[in-house]
């Protein structure tokens, strides 16, 4: 019995199984410790290599996801191969009796893991037959889990892009959204999309908690950039909440519910992906809103109210910076 490869193989298997189950099944837990480090390392490397080149950054999501899957499969494969290396006579060559090489042990472990049978080798009677059965069972279980996980992640990416597109349809900056919603007399019809956005943000927050790899799916198409759409929506909510007189605003309950949803998303994503910026981002421009004849409060009152949201807006700026983007600046539309 060779204890070193046996113990090392068991360690590999425990790490792989624990991290895989943590990431794919524990919704509240986010990504496992190993997967988290792999994702962060991949993102930092791509950011360093690509700089601000958006086409390079669009590779971050697929590469990060693929790298995580490769680490899981590699650990499982290597772990079982090392376990079979724990004994010289664990495997029998049915064609050429003699010593089993390391390559042949890896071949047998992979063949069994991916449920392809035993090939030219067979396990020795007894415990090694059971170990082979466990190898095959783990392959069936974990490959199924991995496939299901990938499908769920891609569905969440689609939902993420759809939300950003829906917000961008109203405007790509807070001032634009407020102007679009104003019909000359009131904010007619804004409450329905706000309710819809709130539901989509809640789903987006849940998806980010369950699949943290979503953070790294970058797009170079502005209308599908979730972080910028979150910023635009929150700036619009800030204008409506603090910049418009109370009797002209949409329903207070709907506004506060939408702001709470954005706050929950910001808290979750900032804790694992973003940071709180050192400086406060530029304030929304009330003059642009006034040009559309939207009633507003005084600049002094609005500025005073904004100070209450300083921490929140610094968090939003930090999230924009972490996503390798610039804060959306109004161009006086």
KOLPA-390334 format. One line per field, with one value per residue (C-alpha): residue number from 1; residue in one letter; x, y, z. Coordinates in nm, 3 decimals. Each point is the difference from the previous one (the first is absolute). Example, Ala and Ser with C-alpha at 12.3 -4.5 7.8 and 13.67 -1.06 7.14 Angstrom:
BEGIN
n = (1;2)
res = (a;s)
c1 = (1.230;0.137)
c2 = (-0.450;0.344)
c3 = (0.780;-0.066)
***
This chain:
BEGIN
n = (1;2;3;4;5;6;7;8;9;10;11;12;13;14;15;16;17;18;19;20;21;22;23;24;25;26;27;28;29;30;31;32;33;34;35;36;37;38;39;40;41;42;43;44;45;46;47;48;49;50;51;52;53;54;55;56;57;58;59;60;61;62;63;64;65;66;67;68;69;70;71;72;73;74;75;76;77;78;79;80;81;82;83;84;85;86;87;88;89;90;91;92;93;94;95;96;97;98;99;100;101;102;103;104;105;106;107;108;109;110;111;112;113;114;115;116;117;118;119;120;121;122;123;124;125;126;127;128;129;130;131;132;133;134;135;136;137;138;139;140;141;142;143;144;145;146;147;148;149;150;151;152;153;154;155;156;157;158;159;160;161;162;163;164;165;166;167;168;169;170;171;172;173;174;175;176;177;178;179;180;181;182;183;184;185;186;187;188;189;190;191;192;193;194;195;196;197;198;199;200;201;202;203;204;205;206;207;208;209;210;211;212;213;214;215;216;217;218;219;220;221;222;223;224;225;226;227;228;229;230;231;232;233;234;235;236;237;238;239;240;241;242;243;244;245;246;247;248;249;250;251;252;253;254;255;256;257;258;259;260;261;262;263;264;265;266;267;268;269;270;271;272;273;274;275;276;277;278;279;280;281;282;283;284;285;286;287;288;289;290;291;292;293;294;295;296;297;298;299;300;301;302;303;304;305;306;307;308;309;310;311;312;313;314;315;316;317;318;319;320;321;322;323;324;325;326;327;328;329;330;331;332;333)
res = (x;x;x;x;x;x;x;x;x;x;x;x;x;x;x;x;x;x;x;x;x;x;x;x;x;x;x;x;x;x;x;x;x;x;x;x;x;x;x;x;x;x;x;x;x;x;x;x;x;x;x;x;x;x;x;x;x;x;x;x;x;x;x;x;x;x;x;x;x;x;x;x;x;x;x;x;x;x;x;x;x;x;x;x;x;x;x;x;x;x;x;x;x;x;x;x;x;x;x;x;x;x;x;x;x;x;x;x;x;x;x;x;x;x;x;x;x;x;x;x;x;x;x;x;x;x;x;x;x;x;x;x;x;x;x;x;x;x;x;x;x;x;x;x;x;x;x;x;x;x;x;x;x;x;x;x;x;x;x;x;x;x;x;x;x;x;x;x;x;x;x;x;x;x;x;x;x;x;x;x;x;x;x;x;x;x;x;x;x;x;x;x;x;x;x;x;x;x;x;x;x;x;x;x;x;x;x;x;x;x;x;x;x;x;x;x;x;x;x;x;x;x;x;x;x;x;x;x;x;x;x;x;x;x;x;x;x;x;x;x;x;x;x;x;x;x;x;x;x;x;x;x;x;x;x;x;x;x;x;x;x;x;x;x;x;x;x;x;x;x;x;x;x;x;x;x;x;x;x;x;x;x;x;x;x;x;x;x;x;x;x;x;x;x;x;x;x;x;x;x;x;x;x;x;x;x;x;x;x;x;x;x;x;x;x;x;x;x;x;x;x;x;x;x;x;x;x;x;x;x;x;x;x)
c1 = (0.000;0.135;-0.150;0.127;-0.199;-0.296;-0.023;0.066;-0.273;-0.251;0.086;-0.055;-0.336;-0.117;0.096;-0.163;-0.321;-0.036;0.057;-0.220;-0.293;0.043;-0.009;-0.275;-0.242;0.040;-0.192;0.068;0.370;0.095;0.315;0.222;0.334;0.204;-0.236;-0.005;0.378;0.008;-0.260;0.172;0.339;-0.136;-0.173;0.311;0.214;-0.239;-0.033;0.379;0.047;-0.294;0.004;-0.310;-0.034;-0.360;0.039;0.257;-0.215;-0.294;0.204;0.010;-0.332;0.044;0.368;-0.074;-0.284;0.204;0.300;-0.213;-0.143;0.351;0.125;-0.286;0.046;0.378;-0.013;-0.250;0.198;0.335;-0.146;-0.131;0.321;0.203;-0.233;0.058;0.372;-0.028;0.067;0.222;-0.246;-0.323;-0.043;0.054;0.098;-0.217;0.224;0.356;0.057;0.261;0.045;-0.264;0.147;-0.122;-0.139;-0.201;-0.137;-0.114;-0.149;-0.194;-0.118;-0.122;-0.164;-0.190;-0.077;-0.166;-0.192;0.164;0.067;0.335;0.178;0.310;0.027;-0.205;0.012;0.133;-0.266;-0.122;0.030;0.126;-0.318;-0.195;0.233;-0.058;-0.376;0.037;0.207;-0.271;-0.277;0.184;0.043;-0.370;-0.104;0.247;-0.003;-0.380;0.033;0.255;-0.218;-0.303;0.210;0.123;-0.355;-0.122;0.286;-0.071;-0.369;0.097;0.229;-0.295;-0.222;0.275;0.027;-0.378;-0.030;0.271;-0.170;-0.337;0.148;0.199;-0.325;-0.111;0.339;0.367;0.025;-0.220;-0.097;-0.105;-0.224;-0.175;-0.051;-0.135;-0.247;-0.136;-0.299;-0.025;-0.232;0.103;0.201;-0.270;0.074;0.331;-0.126;-0.047;0.360;0.133;-0.186;0.139;0.354;-0.032;-0.093;0.284;0.253;-0.115;0.051;0.335;0.111;-0.101;0.184;0.316;-0.010;-0.048;0.240;0.273;0.167;-0.269;0.214;0.257;-0.226;0.096;-0.161;0.130;-0.355;-0.116;-0.368;0.079;0.237;-0.181;0.217;-0.060;-0.372;-0.013;0.175;-0.236;-0.305;0.122;0.084;-0.352;-0.144;0.214;-0.131;-0.358;0.042;0.197;-0.018;-0.373;-0.260;-0.187;-0.339;0.147;0.184;-0.113;-0.129;0.230;-0.039;0.112;0.295;0.121;-0.044;0.207;0.270;0.010;0.048;0.290;0.146;-0.016;0.168;0.269;0.070;0.032;0.216;0.222;0.081;0.153;0.083;0.007;0.122;-0.106;0.156;0.203;-0.180;-0.366;-0.114;-0.140;-0.348;-0.301;-0.062;-0.331;0.031;-0.033;-0.317;-0.136;0.048;-0.280;-0.224;0.018;-0.074;0.300;0.108;0.270;0.365;0.080;-0.270;0.103;0.368;-0.083;-0.210;0.277;0.237;-0.222;0.076;0.374;0.105;-0.241;0.124;0.365;-0.087;-0.150;0.310;0.218;-0.204;0.041;0.376;0.025;-0.181;0.267;-0.243;-0.046;-0.283;-0.268;0.024;-0.291;0.054;-0.279;-0.254)
c2 = (0.000;0.342;0.249;0.324;-0.016;-0.157;0.282;0.264;-0.149;0.003;0.366;0.089;-0.178;0.165;0.346;-0.058;-0.154;0.256;0.299;-0.139;-0.074;0.335;0.188;-0.191;-0.093;0.255;0.301;0.209;-0.083;0.145;-0.148;-0.242;0.122;-0.151;0.118;0.352;0.021;-0.137;0.256;0.294;-0.104;-0.043;0.340;0.179;-0.165;0.089;0.357;0.030;-0.144;0.174;0.333;0.191;-0.183;-0.115;-0.277;-0.171;0.043;-0.173;-0.320;0.025;-0.174;-0.302;-0.042;0.023;-0.249;-0.241;0.030;-0.084;-0.309;-0.106;0.025;-0.217;-0.268;0.011;-0.049;-0.284;-0.173;0.046;-0.096;-0.334;-0.072;0.063;-0.223;-0.285;0.070;-0.071;-0.366;-0.153;-0.280;0.203;-0.050;-0.292;0.036;-0.250;0.007;0.038;-0.125;0.207;0.328;0.267;0.339;0.340;0.081;-0.323;0.080;0.343;-0.166;-0.247;0.269;0.220;-0.291;-0.092;0.360;0.078;-0.331;-0.148;-0.340;-0.151;-0.017;-0.220;0.001;-0.147;0.058;-0.269;-0.198;0.144;0.361;0.125;-0.117;0.211;0.296;-0.034;0.003;0.317;0.157;-0.069;0.116;0.325;0.059;-0.047;0.222;0.283;0.023;0.028;0.270;0.189;-0.007;0.118;0.276;0.125;0.010;0.193;0.248;0.066;0.051;0.250;0.182;0.031;0.140;0.245;0.131;0.019;0.216;0.238;0.024;0.079;0.283;0.135;0.017;0.284;0.170;-0.059;0.266;0.093;0.334;-0.166;-0.250;0.279;0.206;-0.301;-0.079;0.358;0.055;0.374;-0.024;-0.302;-0.321;-0.198;-0.368;0.000;-0.210;-0.312;-0.012;0.084;-0.299;-0.214;0.128;-0.073;-0.363;-0.034;0.147;-0.239;-0.290;0.144;0.025;-0.360;-0.117;0.188;-0.163;-0.347;0.046;0.255;-0.072;0.233;0.292;-0.081;-0.019;0.330;0.154;0.278;0.092;0.289;-0.094;-0.342;0.127;-0.090;0.211;0.316;-0.073;-0.040;0.336;0.170;-0.142;0.096;0.352;0.028;-0.121;0.254;0.279;-0.112;-0.046;0.315;0.226;0.001;0.154;-0.261;0.059;-0.057;-0.324;-0.352;-0.213;0.023;-0.373;-0.088;0.241;-0.128;-0.363;0.058;0.183;-0.282;-0.257;0.196;0.033;-0.377;-0.064;0.257;-0.145;-0.355;0.075;0.254;-0.248;-0.246;0.190;0.376;0.254;0.331;0.282;0.266;0.283;0.074;-0.025;0.305;0.099;-0.040;0.317;0.161;0.254;-0.275;-0.118;0.355;0.041;-0.255;0.215;-0.253;0.174;-0.017;0.115;0.263;-0.087;0.060;-0.238;-0.265;0.031;-0.036;-0.311;-0.154;0.009;-0.264;-0.237;0.067;-0.347;-0.169;0.202;-0.067;-0.369;0.033;0.179;-0.272;-0.262;0.188;0.021;-0.370;-0.078;0.193;0.271;0.375;0.172;0.102;0.376;0.203;0.176;0.248;-0.197)
c3 = (0.000;-0.102;0.244;-0.154;-0.329;0.182;0.256;-0.265;-0.220;0.286;0.070;-0.367;0.001;0.323;-0.129;-0.340;0.136;0.279;-0.228;-0.278;0.230;0.177;-0.331;-0.180;0.281;0.281;-0.128;0.311;-0.001;-0.338;-0.151;0.188;0.141;-0.283;-0.273;0.148;-0.016;-0.353;-0.116;0.167;-0.138;-0.351;0.008;0.130;-0.267;-0.282;0.132;0.008;-0.347;-0.161;0.180;-0.109;-0.330;0.014;-0.259;0.220;0.311;-0.170;0.027;0.380;0.067;-0.231;0.095;0.373;-0.025;-0.211;0.232;0.303;-0.171;-0.106;0.358;0.130;-0.267;0.032;0.377;-0.028;-0.273;0.173;0.337;-0.119;-0.195;0.317;0.201;-0.246;0.030;0.372;-0.070;-0.265;-0.074;0.003;-0.377;-0.234;-0.366;-0.189;-0.310;0.128;0.355;0.179;0.191;-0.055;-0.092;0.125;-0.344;0.004;0.346;-0.121;-0.308;0.213;0.244;-0.286;-0.177;0.317;0.102;-0.330;0.012;-0.309;0.158;0.100;-0.334;0.000;0.380;0.278;0.376;0.225;0.187;0.329;0.115;-0.337;-0.172;0.248;-0.058;-0.374;0.055;0.210;-0.277;-0.256;0.235;0.072;-0.371;-0.071;0.291;-0.037;-0.378;0.021;0.266;-0.207;-0.313;0.199;0.157;-0.339;-0.138;0.306;-0.029;-0.369;0.077;0.272;-0.247;-0.238;0.278;0.095;-0.355;-0.039;0.313;-0.124;-0.339;0.159;0.206;-0.295;-0.195;0.228;0.004;0.063;0.271;0.291;-0.149;-0.326;0.183;0.193;-0.316;-0.189;0.279;0.019;-0.229;0.059;0.298;0.205;-0.003;-0.175;-0.044;0.190;0.290;-0.213;-0.133;0.348;0.141;-0.281;0.059;0.371;-0.070;-0.251;0.244;0.273;-0.242;-0.107;0.364;0.066;-0.311;0.099;0.341;-0.147;-0.295;0.086;-0.336;-0.142;0.121;-0.264;-0.307;-0.158;-0.308;-0.222;-0.105;0.217;-0.011;0.155;0.272;0.322;0.232;-0.206;-0.019;0.379;0.034;-0.246;0.173;0.346;-0.113;-0.143;0.330;0.182;-0.222;0.051;0.374;0.084;-0.306;-0.075;0.235;0.203;-0.162;-0.347;0.072;-0.085;0.287;0.301;0.068;-0.354;0.013;0.337;-0.104;-0.313;0.197;0.254;-0.278;-0.146;0.350;0.055;-0.335;0.076;0.345;-0.132;-0.303;0.175;0.276;-0.249;-0.316;0.037;0.254;0.143;-0.200;0.178;-0.173;-0.067;-0.365;-0.181;0.114;-0.231;-0.198;0.098;-0.281;-0.263;0.170;0.018;-0.376;-0.043;0.227;0.283;0.331;0.234;0.344;0.046;-0.065;0.367;0.121;-0.252;0.092;0.368;-0.067;-0.210;0.299;0.163;-0.290;-0.017;0.121;-0.239;-0.298;0.090;0.000;-0.346;-0.127;0.150;-0.182;-0.329;0.052;0.090;-0.326;-0.196;-0.107;0.035;0.183;-0.252;-0.051;-0.124;-0.331;0.040;-0.198)
***
